[in-house]
Amino acid sequence: MNNEESAIKTTYFSLISNFILAIIKGLAGFFGNSYALIADAIESTTDIFASFLVLLGFKYAKRPADENHPYGHGKIEPLITFGIVAFLVVSATVIAYKSILNIQSPQKIPKTWTLIVLAVIIIWKEISFQIVIKKSKLTNSTSLKADAWHHRSDAITSVMAFIGISIAIIFGKGFEAADDWAALFAAGFILYNSYLILRPALGEVMDEQLYDDLILEIRKKSIEVPGILNTEKCFIRKSGMKFHVDLHAIVNSEISVKVGHDIAHHLKDYLQAEIPNLGHILIHIEPNTKKG
């Protein structure tokens, strides 16, 4: 299974998981008198749309390179991530608004059994995060990483809801709003998490140099190729799950153009074989100007 297929399969997992949890949270919040759980359900609902966006993005990114898109369609990934962040910001705003309204008016104390529902949700969401974040690292997918952090933020908002409901149940009358304060705090966390998701996606769109470890690996592998004396400039830009490379390689200044051309092709083939997640590789040959 290649990276694209693995990412799509993982996204289906997120989509189904979020759909089931949104229903469970919504019903538990309504019948259990807990707005924190309803807020949690709202976030899971936005997660459904976010996962659907990720799925569409992967389908589009799978398209092969063409005349208008010589580097493929991978740049759709960070754009999809922007859409996910927009969903998160909207859900956080709705949750915060409703929480403030509920804090200003007396609410019923949540049912004790809602804590059991939340405990199961927290465990499942953390497991989901571990599954998806592992896949995002294996596939180098920005949007899959964003989807993983959706699961983690969902787990944390559920923890906050658990704490708020517990306070309301334990301390009783006068502490009914603890549940709503928990939802408000969760909204703040969602906004903060949105920034953490947005930042790397923005760097990807701007072709920011964020891949020092990969550059070191490319330099190390390059000098293993016969004829390559050293490397000079090395620029990397990410598109989807692939990294496109512009590399300046230093060779003997006295060899012919034909030999230099052949060395460049050998270097390109070797790098693609040794580092499979590389996409387009442009090799620029530099003559060795050092004497001795």
PAZAPA-4460 file (N, C-alpha, C; in steps of 0.05 Angstrom, whole numbers, plus 32768, in hexadecimal, padded with zeros to 4 digits):
% residues 292
    n_x    n_y    n_z   ca_x   ca_y   ca_z    c_x    c_y    c_z   seq   type   mol
   8011   7FE8   8000   8000   8000   8000   8012   8019   8000     1      M     A
   800E   802C   7FEC   801E   8044   7FEC   8013   8059   8000     2      N     A
   8022   806F   8002   801B   8084   8016   7FFF   808F   8011     3      N     A
   7FF8   8094   7FF8   7FDE   80A0   7FF2   7FC7   808E   7FFB     4      E     A
   7FC9   8074   7FF5   7FB4   8061   7FFC   7FB3   805E   801A     5      E     A
   7FCA   805D   8027   7FCB   805B   8045   7FBD   8073   8052     6      S     A
   7FC3   808B   8047   7FB7   80A3   8052   7F99   80A4   804E     7      A     A
   7F8F   809B   8037   7F72   809A   8032   7F65   8086   8044     8      I     A
   7F71   806F   8048   7F65   805B   805A   7F64   8066   8077     9      K     A
   7F78   8074   8080   7F78   8080   809A   7F63   8095   809D    10      T     A
   7F5E   80A5   8088   7F4A   80BA   8088   7F2E   80AE   808B    11      T     A
   7F29   8097   807D   7F0F   808A   8080   7F0B   8081   809D    12      Y     A
   7F20   8079   80AA   7F1F   8072   80C7   7F16   808A   80D7    13      F     A
   7F22   80A1   80D2   7F1C   80BA   80E1   7EFF   80C2   80DB    14      S     A
   7EF7   80BF   80C3   7EDC   80C8   80BB   7EC6   80B7   80C9    15      L     A
   7EC9   809D   80C9   7EB6   808B   80D6   7EB6   8090   80F5    16      I     A
   7ECF   8092   8100   7ED1   8096   811D   7EC4   80B0   8126    17      S     A
   7EC9   80C6   8117   7EBD   80E0   811F   7E9F   80DF   811C    18      N     A
   7E94   80D1   8108   7E78   80D0   8104   7E6A   80C2   811B    19      F     A
   7E75   80AB   8123   7E6A   809C   813A   7E6B   80AC   8154    20      I     A
   7E83   80B8   8159   7E86   80C7   8172   7E75   80E0   8173    21      L     A
   7E70   80ED   815D   7E5F   8105   815C   7E43   80FE   8165    22      A     A
   7E39   80E7   815C   7E1E   80DE   8164   7E1D   80D7   8181    23      I     A
   7E31   80C8   818B   7E32   80C0   81A7   7E34   80D9   81B9    24      I     A
   7E46   80EB   81B3   7E49   8103   81C3   7E30   8114   81C4    25      K     A
   7E24   8118   81AC   7E0C   8128   81AA   7DF5   811D   81BB    26      G     A
   7DF0   8103   81B8   7DDB   80F6   81C8   7DE1   80F7   81E6    27      L     A
   7DFA   80F1   81ED   7E01   80F1   8209   7DFF   810D   8215    28      A     A
   7E07   8121   8206   7E05   813D   820F   7DE9   8146   8213    29      G     A
   7DD7   813F   8200   7DBC   8147   8201   7DAD   813A   8218    30      F     A
   7DAF   8120   821A   7DA1   8111   822F   7DAF   8113   824A    31      F     A
   7DC9   8119   824A   7DD8   811B   8263   7DDC   8137   826E    32      G     A
   7DCE   814B   8261   7DCF   8167   826A   7DEB   8172   826A    33      N     A
   7DFB   816C   8256   7E17   8175   8256   7E1D   8185   823C    34      S     A
   7E21   81A0   823F   7E28   81AF   8227   7E45   81A9   821F    35      Y     A
   7E56   81A2   8232   7E72   819B   822B   7E72   8184   8218    36      A     A
   7E61   8170   821C   7E5F   815A   820A   7E53   8162   81EF    37      L     A
   7E3F   8174   81F0   7E33   817E   81D7   7E49   818D   81C7    38      I     A
   7E59   819D   81D5   7E6F   81AC   81C8   7E83   8198   81BC    39      A     A
   7E88   8183   81CA   7E99   816E   81C0   7E8D   8162   81A6    40      D     A
   7E73   815E   81A6   7E65   8153   818F   7E67   8166   8177    41      A     A
   7E66   8180   817D   7E68   8194   8167   7E84   8193   815A    42      I     A
   7E99   818F   816B   7EB4   818D   8160   7EB7   8174   814F    43      E     A
   7EAB   815E   8159   7EAC   8145   814A   7E9E   8147   812F    44      S     A
   7E88   8157   812F   7E79   815B   8116   7E8B   816A   8102    45      T     A
   7E99   817F   810C   7EAB   818D   80FA   7EC2   817B   80F1    46      T     A
   7EC9   8169   8102   7EDF   8155   80FB   7ED6   8143   80E4    47      D     A
   7EBC   813D   80E3   7EB1   812D   80CD   7EB6   813B   80B3    48      I     A
   7EAF   8155   80B2   7EB2   8165   809A   7ED0   8168   8093    49      F     A
   7EE0   816B   80A9   7EFD   816F   80A5   7F09   8155   8099    50      A     A
   7F01   813E   80A4   7F0C   8124   8099   7F03   8120   807D    51      S     A
   7EEA   8129   8076   7EE0   8127   805B   7EF1   8138   8048    52      F     A
   7EF8   8150   8052   7F0A   8162   8042   7F25   8155   803D    53      L     A
   7F30   8148   8052   7F4A   813B   804F   7F48   8125   803A    54      V     A
   7F32   8116   803B   7F2E   8100   8029   7F2D   810A   800C    55      L     A
   7F1E   8120   8007   7F1D   812C   7FED   7F38   8135   7FE4    56      L     A
   7F47   8141   7FF7   7F62   814B   7FF1   7F74   8134   7FE8    57      G     A
   7F73   811E   7FF6   7F84   8107   7FEE   7F7C   80FC   7FD3    58      F     A
   7F62   80FB   7FCD   7F59   80F2   7FB3   7F64   8104   7F9D    59      K     A
   7F64   811E   7FA2   7F6D   8131   7F8E   7F8C   812F   7F8B    60      Y     A
   7F9A   812D   7FA2   7FB7   812D   7FA2   7FC2   8114   7F94    61      A     A
   7FB2   80FF   7F92   7FBB   80E6   7F85   7FBE   80EA   7F67    62      K     A
   7FB2   80FF   7F5C   7FB3   8102   7F3F   7FD0   8105   7F36    63      R     A
   7FD7   80F9   7F20   7FF3   80FA   7F17   7FFA   8116   7F0C    64      P     A
   8014   811C   7F0B   801D   8136   7F00   8013   8139   7EE3    65      A     A
   800D   8151   7EDB   8005   8156   7EBF   8012   8170   7EB5    66      D     A
   800A   8179   7E9E   8017   8190   7E92   8014   81A9   7EA3    67      E     A
   7FFD   81AC   7EAF   7FF8   81C4   7EC0   8002   81C1   7EDC    68      N     A
   8007   81A8   7EE5   8010   81A3   7F00   8028   818F   7EFF    69      H     A
   803F   8199   7EF5   8056   8187   7EF2   8061   817B   7F0C    70      P     A
   805A   8187   7F22   8063   817C   7F3C   804C   816D   7F4A    71      Y     A
   8037   8167   7F3B   8021   8158   7F47   800D   816B   7F54    72      G     A
   7FFB   815F   7F63   7FE5   816E   7F6F   7FE6   816E   7F8E    73      H     A
   7FFE   8169   7F98   8001   8166   7FB6   7FFD   817F   7FC6    74      G     A
   7FFF   8197   7FB9   7FFB   81B0   7FC8   7FDF   81B3   7FD2    75      K     A
   7FCD   81A2   7FC9   7FB1   81A3   7FD3   7FB1   819C   7FF1    76      I     A
   7FC5   818D   7FFB   7FC5   8184   8017   7FC5   819C   802B    77      E     A
   7FD8   81AF   8029   7FD7   81C5   803C   7FBF   81D6   8039    78      P     A
   7FB4   81D8   8020   7F9C   81E7   801C   7F84   81DA   802B    79      L     A
   7F83   81C0   802A   7F6F   81B1   8039   7F72   81B6   8057    80      I     A
   7F8B   81B7   8060   7F91   81BC   807C   7F86   81D7   8084    81      T     A
   7F88   81EB   8073   7F7C   8205   8079   7F5E   8203   807D    82      F     A
   7F51   81F2   806C   7F35   81ED   806F   7F2E   81E0   808A    83      G     A
   7F3F   81CD   8092   7F3B   81C0   80AC   7F3C   81D4   80C3    84      I     A
   7F50   81E5   80C1   7F54   81FA   80D6   7F3B   820C   80D7    85      V     A
   7F30   8213   80C0   7F18   8224   80BF   7F01   8216   80CD    86      A     A
   7EFE   81FC   80C9   7EE9   81ED   80D7   7EED   81EE   80F5    87      F     A
   7F06   81EB   80FD   7F0D   81EB   811A   7F06   8206   8126    88      L     A
   7F0D   821C   8119   7F09   8237   8123   7EEB   823C   8125    89      V     A
   7EDB   8234   8111   7EBE   8238   8112   7EB2   8228   812A    90      V     A
   7EBB   820F   812D   7EAF   81FF   8143   7EB7   820A   815E    91      S     A
   7ED0   8214   8161   7ED8   8220   817A   7EC8   8239   8180    92      A     A
   7EC2   8249   816C   7EB2   8262   816F   7E96   825B   8178    93      T     A
   7E8A   8247   816B   7E6E   823F   8173   7E6E   8235   818F    94      V     A
   7E81   8224   8197   7E83   8218   81B2   7E86   822F   81C6    95      I     A
   7E98   8242   81C1   7E9E   8258   81D4   7E85   8269   81D8    96      A     A
   7E77   826F   81C2   7E5F   8280   81C3   7E49   8272   81D4    97      Y     A
   7E44   8259   81CE   7E2F   824A   81DD   7E37   8247   81FA    98      K     A
   7E51   8243   8200   7E5A   823F   821B   7E55   8259   822C    99      S     A
   7E5C   826F   8220   7E58   8289   822E   7E3A   828E   8234   100      I     A
   7E29   8287   8221   7E0C   828A   8225   7E03   8278   823C   101      L     A
   7E0D   825F   823D   7E04   824C   8251   7E0F   8254   826D   102      N     A
   7E27   825F   826E   7E33   8268   8287   7E22   827E   8294   103      I     A
   7E15   828E   8284   7E05   82A5   828E   7DE9   829C   8298   104      Q     A
   7DE2   8283   8293   7DC8   827A   829C   7DCB   825F   82A9   105      S     A
   7DBC   8259   82BF   7DBE   8240   82CE   7DB9   8228   82BC   106      P     A
   7DC9   8213   82BF   7DC6   81FA   82B0   7DC3   81E3   82C2   107      Q     A
   7DB8   81CD   82B8   7DB5   81B5   82C8   7DD0   81A7   82CB   108      K     A
   7DD3   819A   82E2   7DEC   818B   82E6   7DEC   8172   82D4   109      I     A
   7E02   816D   82C6   7E04   8156   82B4   7DFF   813C   82C3   110      P     A
   7DF6   8128   82B4   7DF2   810D   82BF   7E0D   8100   82C4   111      K     A
   7E0E   80EF   82D9   7E28   80E2   82E1   7E31   80CF   82CB   112      T     A
   7E1F   80C2   82BD   7E27   80AE   82A9   7E36   80BA   8291   113      W     A
   7E33   80D5   828E   7E42   80E2   8278   7E60   80DF   827B   114      T     A
   7E69   80DC   8294   7E86   80D9   8299   7E90   80BE   828D   115      L     A
   7E80   80AA   828E   7E87   8090   8283   7E8A   8092   8264   116      I     A
   7E77   80A0   8258   7E78   80A5   823B   7E91   80B4   8234   117      V     A
   7E98   80C8   8243   7EAF   80D9   823D   7EC9   80C9   8241   118      L     A
   7ECA   80B8   8255   7EE2   80A8   825A   7EE8   8096   8242   119      A     A
   7ED3   8089   8237   7ED7   8078   8220   7EE0   8088   8208   120      V     A
   7ED3   80A0   8204   7EDA   80B1   81ED   7EF7   80BA   81EF   121      I     A
   7F00   80C2   8207   7F1C   80CB   820A   7F30   80B6   8202   122      I     A
   7F2B   809E   820B   7F3D   8087   8205   7F3E   8082   81E7   123      I     A
   7F26   8081   81DB   7F24   807B   81BE   7F31   8092   81AE   124      W     A
   7F2D   80AB   81B5   7F38   80C1   81A6   7F57   80C1   81A8   125      K     A
   7F62   80BA   81BF   7F7F   80BA   81C1   7F8B   80A3   81B0   126      E     A
   7F7D   808C   81B0   7F85   8076   819F   7F84   807E   8181   127      I     A
   7F6F   808C   817A   7F6B   8096   815E   7F82   80A9   8157   128      S     A
   7F89   80BB   816A   7F9F   80CE   8165   7FB9   80BF   815F   129      F     A
   7FBF   80AA   816F   7FD8   809B   816C   7FD9   808D   8151   130      Q     A
   7FC2   8082   8149   7FC0   8074   812F   7FC5   8088   8118   131      I     A
   7FB7   809E   8118   7FB8   80B1   8102   7FD3   80C0   8101   132      V     A
   7FDE   80C8   8118   7FF7   80D7   8118   800E   80C5   810E   133      I     A
   800C   80AB   8115   8021   8098   810B   8020   8096   80EC   134      K     A
   8007   8095   80E2   8004   8094   80C4   800D   80AE   80B7   135      K     A
   8008   80C5   80C4   8010   80DF   80B9   802F   80E1   80B7   136      S     A
   803D   80D5   80CA   805A   80D5   80C9   8065   80C2   80B4   137      K     A
   8057   80AC   80B0   8060   8098   809C   805B   80A3   8080   138      L     A
   8046   80B3   807C   803E   80BC   8062   8047   80D9   805C   139      T     A
   8052   80E7   8070   805A   8103   806E   8043   8115   8066   140      N     A
   802B   810F   8070   8013   811D   8069   800C   8133   807D   141      S     A
   800C   814C   8074   8005   8163   8085   7FE8   8162   808E   142      T     A
   7FD6   815C   807B   7FB9   815C   8081   7FB2   8145   8093   143      S     A
   7FC0   812E   8090   7FBB   8117   80A2   7FC5   811E   80BE   144      L     A
   7FDA   812D   80C0   7FE4   8136   80DA   7FCF   8148   80E7   145      K     A
   7FC3   815A   80D7   7FAE   816B   80E2   7F97   815B   80EB   146      A     A
   7F90   8146   80DC   7F7A   8135   80E4   7F80   8126   80FE   147      D     A
   7F99   811E   8101   7FA1   8111   811A   7F9E   8123   8132   148      A     A
   7FA6   813C   812E   7FA3   814F   8145   7F86   8156   814A   149      W     A
   7F75   8152   8137   7F58   8154   813C   7F50   813F   8152   150      H     A
   7F5A   8127   814E   7F54   8112   8162   7F60   8119   817E   151      H     A
   7F79   8124   817E   7F84   812B   8198   7F75   8143   81A5   152      R     A
   7F6E   8157   8195   7F5F   816D   81A0   7F44   8164   81AA   153      S     A
   7F38   8151   819C   7F1E   8146   81A5   7F21   8137   81C0   154      D     A
   7F38   8129   81C2   7F3D   811B   81DC   7F40   812E   81F3   155      A     A
   7F4E   8144   81EE   7F53   8158   8203   7F3A   8167   820A   156      I     A
   7F2A   816E   81F6   7F10   817C   81FC   7EFE   8169   820C   157      T     A
   7F00   814F   8206   7EF0   813C   8216   7EFB   813A   8233   158      S     A
   7F15   813C   8236   7F20   813C   8251   7F16   8155   8260   159      V     A
   7F16   816C   8253   7F0B   8184   825F   7EEE   8181   8267   160      M     A
   7EDF   8175   8255   7EC2   8170   825B   7EBF   815E   8273   161      A     A
   7ED0   8149   8274   7ED0   8137   828B   7ED5   8145   82A5   162      F     A
   7EE9   8157   82A5   7EEF   8167   82BD   7ED8   8179   82C5   163      I     A
   7ECD   8187   82B0   7EB7   819A   82B6   7E9E   818B   82C1   164      G     A
   7E97   8175   82B5   7E80   8166   82BE   7E85   815B   82DA   165      I     A
   7E9D   8151   82DF   7EA4   8147   82FA   7EA1   815C   830F   166      S     A
   7EAA   8174   830A   7EA8   818A   831D   7E8B   8190   8322   167      I     A
   7E7B   8191   830D   7E5E   8198   8310   7E50   8182   8320   168      A     A
   7E57   8169   831C   7E4A   8153   832A   7E53   8152   8347   169      I     A
   7E6D   8155   834C   7E78   8153   8367   7E6F   816A   8379   170      I     A
   7E70   8182   836F   7E6A   819A   8380   7E4D   81A2   837E   171      F     A
   7E3F   8198   836A   7E22   819D   8369   7E19   81B9   8364   172      G     A
   7E04   81C2   8372   7DF7   81DC   836D   7E0C   81F3   836F   173      K     A
   7E0B   8204   835C   7E1E   821B   835B   7E35   8216   8349   174      G     A
   7E39   81FD   8341   7E50   81F6   8330   7E46   81EA   8315   175      F     A
   7E2C   81F0   830F   7E21   81E5   82F6   7E31   81EF   82DD   176      E     A
   7E3B   8207   82DF   7E49   8214   82C8   7E64   8208   82C3   177      A     A
   7E6E   81F6   82D4   7E89   81EA   82D0   7E8A   81DC   82B6   178      A     A
   7E74   81CF   82AF   7E72   81C1   8295   7E76   81D4   827E   179      D     A
   7E69   81EB   8280   7E6B   81FF   826A   7E87   820D   8269   180      D     A
   7E93   8211   8281   7EAE   821C   8282   7EC1   8209   8274   181      W     A
   7EBC   81EF   8278   7ECD   81DB   826C   7ECB   81DD   824D   182      A     A
   7EB3   81E1   8243   7EAE   81E3   8226   7EBC   81FC   821C   183      A     A
   7EBB   8213   822B   7EC8   822B   8223   7EE6   8228   8222   184      L     A
   7EF1   821B   8236   7F0E   8216   8236   7F16   8204   821F   185      F     A
   7F05   81F1   8218   7F0A   81DF   8201   7F0B   81EF   81E7   186      A     A
   7EF9   8203   81E5   7EF9   8214   81CD   7F13   8223   81CA   187      A     A
   7F1E   822D   81E0   7F38   823B   81DF   7F4E   8228   81D6   188      G     A
   7F4D   820F   81E0   7F61   81FC   81D8   7F5F   81F5   81BA   189      F     A
   7F47   81F3   81B0   7F43   81ED   8194   7F4F   8204   8182   190      I     A
   7F4C   821D   818B   7F57   8233   817C   7F76   8232   817C   191      L     A
   7F81   822C   8193   7F9E   822A   8195   7FA8   8213   8183   192      Y     A
   7F9B   81FD   8184   7FA2   81E6   8174   7FA0   81EC   8156   193      N     A
   7F8D   81FD   814F   7F8A   8205   8133   7FA3   8213   8129   194      S     A
   7FAE   8224   813A   7FC7   8231   8132   7FDE   821D   812E   195      Y     A
   7FE0   8209   8140   7FF5   81F5   813D   7FF2   81E5   8124   196      L     A
   7FDA   81E1   811B   7FD5   81D2   8102   7FDB   81E4   80EA   197      I     A
   7FD3   81FD   80EC   7FD5   8210   80D5   7FF3   8216   80CF   198      L     A
   8003   8219   80E3   801F   8223   80DF   802F   8211   80CC   199      R     A
   8031   81F7   80CF   8041   81E7   80BC   8035   81E6   80A0   200      P     A
   801B   81E7   809E   800E   81E8   8084   8015   8201   8075   201      A     A
   8015   8217   8084   801C   8231   8077   8039   8230   806E   202      L     A
   804B   8224   807E   8067   8221   8077   806A   8211   805D   203      G     A
   8059   81FD   805A   805A   81EB   8043   8052   81FA   802A   204      E     A
   803D   820B   802C   8034   821B   8015   8049   822F   800D   205      V     A
   8057   823A   8021   806C   824F   801C   8087   8243   8015   206      M     A
   8089   8228   8013   80A2   821B   800D   80B8   8222   8021   207      D     A
   80AF   8223   803A   80C2   8229   8050   80D6   8212   8054   208      E     A
   80EF   8218   8059   8103   8204   805D   8102   81F8   8079   209      Q     A
   80F4   81E2   807C   80EF   81D6   8096   80F9   81B9   8098   210      L     A
   810B   81B1   8086   8111   8195   8083   812F   8190   8086   211      Y     A
   813B   819A   809B   8158   8198   80A0   8161   817B   80A1   212      D     A
   8152   816A   80AE   815A   814E   80B1   815A   8140   8096   213      D     A
   8147   8146   8085   8145   813A   806A   815C   8145   8059   214      L     A
   8163   815E   805C   817A   8169   804D   8194   815B   8054   215      I     A
   8198   8156   806E   81B0   8148   8077   81B1   812C   806B   216      L     A
   819A   811F   806A   8199   8104   805F   819F   8104   8042   217      E     A
   8195   8118   8033   819A   811A   8016   81B8   811F   8011   218      I     A
   81C4   8130   8021   81E1   8136   801E   81F1   811D   8023   219      R     A
   81EA   810F   8038   81F9   80F6   8040   81F7   80E1   802A   220      K     A
   81DE   80DD   801F   81DB   80C9   800A   81E8   80D2   7FF0   221      K     A
   81E9   80EC   7FEA   81F4   80F6   7FD1   8212   80EF   7FCE   222      S     A
   8221   80F2   7FE3   823E   80ED   7FE1   8245   80CF   7FE0   223      I     A
   8230   80BE   7FE2   8234   80A1   7FDE   8234   809A   7FC1   224      E     A
   822C   80AC   7FB0   822B   80A7   7F93   8246   80AD   7F87   225      V     A
   8252   809A   7F78   826C   809F   7F6B   826C   80B8   7F5A   226      P     A
   8280   80C9   7F5E   8282   80E1   7F4E   8279   80FA   7F5C   227      G     A
   8269   80F6   7F71   825F   810D   7F81   8273   8113   7F97   228      I     A
   8280   812B   7F95   8294   8132   7FA9   8287   813E   7FC2   229      L     A
   8272   814E   7FBE   8265   815B   7FD4   824B   8167   7FCA   230      N     A
   823C   8174   7FDB   8223   8181   7FD3   8225   819E   7FDC   231      T     A
   8216   81AF   7FCE   8216   81CC   7FD6   81FA   81D3   7FDF   232      E     A
   81EB   81E2   7FCE   81D0   81EA   7FD6   81BD   81D2   7FD5   233      K     A
   81AA   81D2   7FE7   8195   81BD   7FE7   817B   81CA   7FF1   234      C     A
   8168   81CC   7FDF   814E   81D8   7FE6   8138   81C2   7FE4   235      F     A
   8126   81C3   7FF7   8110   81AF   7FF7   80F5   81BD   7FFA   236      I     A
   80E2   81B4   7FEA   80C6   81BE   7FED   80B4   81A6   7FED   237      R     A
   80A0   81A7   7FFF   808E   8191   8002   8075   8195   7FF2   238      K     A
   806C   8180   7FE5   8052   8181   7FD6   8044   8167   7FDC   239      S     A
   802F   8168   7FEB   8020   8150   7FF3   8032   813F   8005   240      G     A
   8037   8126   7FFD   8047   8114   800D   8063   8111   8001   241      M     A
   806A   8121   7FEE   8084   8120   7FE1   8095   8139   7FE6   242      K     A
   80AF   8135   7FE6   80C2   814B   7FE9   80D1   814F   7FCF   243      F     A
   80CF   8167   7FC4   80DD   816D   7FAB   80F8   817B   7FB2   244      H     A
   810D   8173   7FA4   8128   817B   7FAC   8136   8189   7F95   245      V     A
   8143   819F   7F9C   8156   81AD   7F8A   8172   81AA   7F97   246      D     A
   8184   819C   7F8A   819E   8196   7F96   81B5   819E   7F84   247      L     A
   81C9   81AB   7F8F   81E1   81B2   7F81   81F7   819E   7F8A   248      H     A
   8201   818E   7F77   8215   8179   7F7D   8230   8181   7F71   249      A     A
   8245   817D   7F80   8260   8184   7F76   826E   816C   7F6B   250      I     A
   8279   816F   7F53   8288   8159   7F45   82A3   8164   7F3C   251      V     A
   82B4   8152   7F33   82CE   8159   7F28   82CA   816D   7F10   252      N     A
   82D9   8183   7F11   82D6   8198   7EFD   82E1   8190   7EE1   253      S     A
   82F0   817A   7EE0   82FD   8172   7EC7   82EE   815D   7EB7   254      E     A
   82D8   8153   7EC2   82C9   813F   7EB3   82B9   814C   7E9D   255      I     A
   82B0   813B   7E8A   82A0   8146   7E74   8283   814B   7E7C   256      S     A
   8275   815B   7E6C   8259   8160   7E71   8249   8146   7E71   257      V     A
   824F   8134   7E60   8241   811A   7E5E   8245   810B   7E78   258      K     A
   825D   8109   7E83   8262   80FB   7E9C   8253   8108   7EB3   259      V     A
   8254   8123   7EB3   8246   8132   7EC8   8228   812D   7EC7   260      G     A
   821D   812C   7EAF   8201   8126   7EAB   81FA   810B   7EB5   261      H     A
   820A   80F7   7EAF   8205   80DB   7EB8   8207   80D9   7ED7   262      D     A
   821A   80E7   7EE3   821C   80E7   7F00   8203   80F3   7F0D   263      I     A
   81F9   8109   7F01   81E0   8115   7F0B   81C9   8102   7F0A   264      A     A
   81C6   80F3   7EF4   81B0   80DF   7EF2   81B4   80C9   7F07   265      H     A
   81CC   80C0   7F0B   81D1   80AB   7F1E   81CA   80B5   7F3A   266      H     A
   81D1   80CE   7F40   81CB   80DA   7F5A   81AC   80DB   7F5E   267      L     A
   819E   80E4   7F4A   8181   80E7   7F4C   8174   80CB   7F51   268      K     A
   817D   80B7   7F41   8171   809C   7F44   8178   8091   7F60   269      D     A
   8190   8096   7F6A   8198   808B   7F84   8188   8098   7F9A   270      Y     A
   8185   80B2   7F99   8175   80C0   7FAE   8158   80B6   7FAF   271      L     A
   814C   80B3   7F98   8130   80AA   7F97   812D   808D   7FA1   272      Q     A
   8142   807D   7F9D   8142   8061   7FA6   8146   8060   7FC4   273      A     A
   8158   8071   7FCF   815F   8070   7FEB   814A   8080   7FFC   274      E     A
   813E   8094   7FF1   812A   80A5   8000   8110   80A5   7FF0   275      I     A
   80FF   8092   7FF3   80E7   808E   7FE2   80D3   80A6   7FE3   276      P     A
   80D3   80B6   7FF8   80C0   80CC   7FF9   80C8   80E5   7FEA   277      N     A
   80DE   80E3   7FDB   80E7   80F9   7FCA   80D7   80F9   7FB0   278      L     A
   80D0   8111   7FA7   80C1   8114   7F8E   80D4   811C   7F77   279      G     A
   80D0   8133   7F6C   80E2   813D   7F57   80FD   8144   7F64   280      H     A
   8113   813D   7F56   812E   8144   7F5F   813C   8151   7F48   281      I     A
   8144   816A   7F4C   8153   817A   7F38   8170   817C   7F41   282      L     A
   8182   8170   7F32   819F   8170   7F39   81AD   8185   7F28   283      I     A
   81BB   8197   7F35   81CC   81AB   7F27   81E9   81A4   7F2D   284      H     A
   81F8   819F   7F18   8214   8197   7F1B   8226   81B0   7F1E   285      I     A
   8237   81AF   7F34   824A   81C5   7F39   8266   81BA   7F36   286      E     A
   8279   81C8   7F28   8295   81BF   7F26   82A4   81C3   7F40   287      P     A
   82B5   81B1   7F47   82C6   81B4   7F5F   82DC   81C8   7F59   288      N     A
   82DC   81DE   7F67   82EF   81F3   7F62   8307   81F2   7F76   289      T     A
   8306   81E0   7F89   831B   81DE   7F9D   8332   81CF   7F90   290      K     A
   834A   81D8   7F95   8362   81CB   7F8A   836E   81B8   7FA0   291      K     A
   837B   81A2   7F96   8387   818F   7FA8   8374   817A   7FB1   292      G     A
***
